[in-house]
Amino acid sequence: MEKLNDRWLRLIGIPLISIVSNFIFFQPDNDAHHISRWLALGVSLIECSLIWESARIGIIKARQYYPKLSQTTQRLCVQIGWFTLTTVIQRIGIVYFYDVTQFWGYPMSTRAYWLNTLIPFLFTIPLATIYEARYLYKQWWTTYYEAEKLKKEALQSQLDSLKAQINPHFLFNSLSTLSSLVSENPRQAERFIEELAMVYRYVLQTNEQLLTTLDSELQFIRAYFHLLQMRFGRSVELDIAVEKECYALYSPPLTLQLLVENAVKHNV
């Protein structure tokens, strides 16, 4: 599990919550009983640290048992249960200590028990929300990134497989055509070899490339189709209707060759 990196959040959050909670909820009673503000703030800082660190332990444990994005509900239930249990036990225990020892110089009332127990939830709930929101965002981003990576790897694998099929298949068909031309028309066979060398040079050059321009692909298709016409004569014709602004776009190399080959092979 990834380490909980919340150093700055704790360094800023604990003092801030201590000051705010002490000033809003306890300062009037402290002033009425002439309690030092520095003492009250120091005690508030210690209490806030205990609550924060206890909540942090629950967050870490919940993530260890239910780390996945699909386990968010279980993780939240564990955290809520942990926050409730530890906060209530801590606050009742601390207030009881103040009551028995009269640490503040006066006994604690029933209202003080309720107030000291419920007030921390005003801060632990937003605190837990911040932690969980950050965790969910990281989990979502990791899941999205891994899915995109797997998708890209799958497409690359398909493309590599396609290239592996094209090269020997293309060469086999070309050699079969050349074999028939050698006996029938030696001059045309010589020209066929030149065209084949140019076409296959392009195949070798683009074999390791992920993408190539549509302009390069169309130039290759024209040369490749010239080989097909040597094989089939005027029985096949090529008509390219592509807008000029599309020539600079990219596509995987040799994909058009496969389309043209299949069109010739399966066309009536």
N, C-alpha and C positions, 0 to 999 in steps of 0.2 A: 504494500500500500504506500502511496506517496506521502511523504512527511508533511505534517500540517504546518504550513509556512504562514504563521500569523503573528510574527514578532512585533511588527509595527502596529498592528491592530490592537495588541495587548498593551503595548507601551503608551498608546494614546487613549485607548478605550477605558482602561481601568481607572486612571486618574480623573478622566472626564466624568465618568459615571459617579465616582466617589464624590466629587465636588458638587455635581448637579443634585444627586439624591440627598446629600447632607444639607445643602442649602434650601432645597424646596420642602423636604418632609420633616427634617429634624432640627433645623436651626431655631425655629421659634421656641420649642421646648427647651433646647439647650440654653438659649439666652435667658429664658425665664428662671432657670435653675443656676444661672451664672457659671455655666460650663465653658471651659476654654475652647475657643473655635479651633485652635490648632490640635488640641487633644481629640475633639470630635472628628476633625478631618482625618487625623491619623488612624483612628479606630475605624472610620468609614472606609479608608483605603485598604486596611487589612481585611475587613469583612467582604468588600467588593472583590478583592483578589481571591479569597476563598471560594466565593460563588462562581467567579469566572473560571478558575482552574478546575473546579468540580464539574462544571458544565463542559469544559473542554475535554475532560477525560471521557465523559459520556459520548461526546461527538466522535472521538477517536475510536472508542470501542464499537459504536454503531457502524462506523465505516469499515471496521475490520470484519464484522460479521455480515454486513449487507453492503458491499462496495459497489454493486452494479446499479446502472441507471434504472433497470427494471425492478430493483428492490427498494426504490425510494420510499414507498409506503411503510415497509417494515423498518427501514432505517429511521424514519420520522417517529414511528411509534416507540421505538427504543429510546430515542432522544427525549421525547416528551415525558415518558415514564421516568427516565433518569433525572431530568431536570426537576420534576415535581417532587420526587422522593428526596433527593439530596438537598434541595432548597428548603423544604419543610423541616427536615431533620436538623439541618444546620441552624436555621433561624430560630426555631423553638429552643434548641439547645443553647444558643448564644444568649437569647433573651432571658431564658431561665437562669443562666449564670449571672447576668446583670441583676436579675430579681433577687436571687439568693444573697449575692455578695453586696448588693446595692452599690455597684461599681460607679454609677452616676450620682450617687448620693440620695436616691429615692427608690422605692419599690416600683416594679413594673405593673401596670394595670392590664386588664383584659384587652383593652383597646390597643395597648402597646404590643401585645403578643400578635394580634391580628395584623396590625399595621406593619410590624417588622417582618412578618411572614409573607404578606401579599405584595409589598412594594418591590422586592427583588424581581418578581415576575414581569414587572413593567420594563425591565431591562434585559432579562434572560430571553424573553420571546423575540425582541428585535435582534438580539445578539445571535440567537440560534438561526434566525432567518437569514442574516448576513452570511454566516458560515455555510448554511445549506445552499443558498443561492450561488455562492462562488463554486461550491463543489459540483452542483448540478450543471453549471455552465461548463466547467472543465470536463465533466463526464460527457456532456452532449457534444462538445467540440472534439474530444478524443474519439467518440463513437462515429461522428460524422467524418473525421479525417481518416480513420481506419477503413470505413466503408468506401470512401472515395479512392483510397489507396488500393484496396482489393479490386475495385471496379477497374481501375487503370491497369493493374497487373493482369486482370482477366482479359481485357481488350488487347494488351500487348502480347499476351500468350496466343490469343487467336490470330493476331496479325503475323506473329512469328511462324505460327503453324501454316498460315496461308502462304507466306513467302516460301516456306520449305516445300510446299506442294507445287507452287508455280514454277520454280526453277527447273526441276527435273522434268516436269510435265511439258513445259514449254520447249525445252531442248529436245525431248523425245519426238514431239510432233514436227519440229523443224527439221530434224535429221531424217524423219520419214519422208517429208516432202522433198528434201534434197536428194535422197536416194532415188526417188522416181524421176527427178529432173536430170540427173546425171546421164541416164540412159536415153531419155527422150530429147533433151535440149541442153547440151553441155554449156553453151554460151549463157543461157538463162540460169543454169546452175551456178556458174561463176558469179553472176550478178547477185544471185540469191545468197551466196556465201558472204559477199560484201555487206549486203543488207543485214544478214543474220549477225555478222560480227558487230555491226553498229548497234543493233538492237540488244544483243546480249551484253555489250559493254555497258549500256544503260542499266540493264538488270543487275549487273555486278556492282555498279557504282551506287545504286540506290538501295541495295539489299540491306545495308547497315543503317540506313536513315529512317527515322520515324516518320518524317513528313517530307513532301516535295511539292513544288508549285504545280498548279493545274496546267500552266503553260508547258512545263517540262513533260508532264504526263501526256498531254495532247500531242506534242512532238513525237514522243515515243509511240503513241497509238498510230500516228500516221505512218511511221516506219514499219511498225508491226503489221498494219493492215496491208502495206505493200507486199509483205511476205505472203499474206493470205490470198491476195489477188494473183500472185504467181502460182499459188496452189490451186485456186478455184477459178481463175480467170475473171471474166466480167459477171460471173454469177453472184458476186457480192459487191456491194457499193457502200461507201462510207460517207455519211453526211454529218458534219459537226456543226451544231448550232449552240454556241456558247457566247454569252455577252463578254465584251472585252474587259469590262471591269472585274470579271470573275477570274481572269487569268492569273492574278496575283494571289489568289486564295490557295490554301494548302489542303492536301489530302494524303492519305497513306500511299506510298509508291506501289505501283503495279496493280492497284485495285481496278482501274479502268480496263487493263488488259484482260483480267479475268471476266469482266462483264462482256467485253467484246467477244472473247473466245466462246463464252456460253451462248451468246446471241447467235453466233455462227453455227455452233454445234447443234442447238435445239431449234433453230428457225426452220420453218417449212420451206 
